[in-house]
Amino acid sequence: MTPLHRSLLPMAFCLAWLTAAHPSAQAQNKPPASGGAAQNHIYTCVDAQGRRITSDRPIASCVDREQRELSSSGSVKRVIPPTPTADELAAIETKRKAEAEREARINEERRKERALLARYPNEATHQRERMKALEQVDAVEAAIQKRGEDLAKQRKTIDDEMGFYAKDPTKAPAWLRHKLRDNQTQSSAQATALQQQAGERQRVTARFDAELVQLRKLWAEAAQAAGQATR
């Protein structure tokens, strides 16, 4: 060991002792960890008695009123709204459900519009479908009318036979009276069916008329969108 090394030993020993005896001195000289110290939270509100309250956490006595979270400089970081009451929560849930139902209705309407456009890409296609639907109504009406004509012919034959018992129809044979009642029942049913088909024709016409109004709007919107896409 050189004389220089021997002269430095007492100084090194003193530094080691000071460090061991006062560890805080070394800690004070260390730079802060990355990210800095934890930020302080300051909450403030005015309670029901009109007192200004400040705390380092949300204030329990102000849950029914607005609170403010402040930065260390005193600026407002955020405003904490009051905790809703049970009635307010119920109203919020009702509103949420109503909005969800409204959105579902809008989505369903849009889905139906897309399906309508896919089914009827132009007015000619829609008109052909209208005519096919009306032809089906015509076919059913024709069958009902034909059955009505057959029943009318049958009724004439029955009436001719009942003519023998004009003075006292109760003396007509049971089978003839049964045949008459059956003809009357069927004739009434055919008249009702004919009225129903008239209503069906009106419904079909009204449906296609309403669709055409909607489709003309959708066709125009689709044409406009296509024109903008090509620009």
SULGIVEN-V25173 format. One record per helix or strand of 2 or more residues. SS is the DSSP state (a for helix, b for strand). FROM is the first residue (numbers start at 1). TO is the last residue. If there is no record, write none. Layout:
SS;FROM;TO / SS;FROM;TO
This chain:
a;3;21 / a;23;29 / b;42;46 / b;52;55 / a;60;62 / b;67;70 / b;76;80 / a;86;119 / a;123;165 / a;169;171 / a;174;230
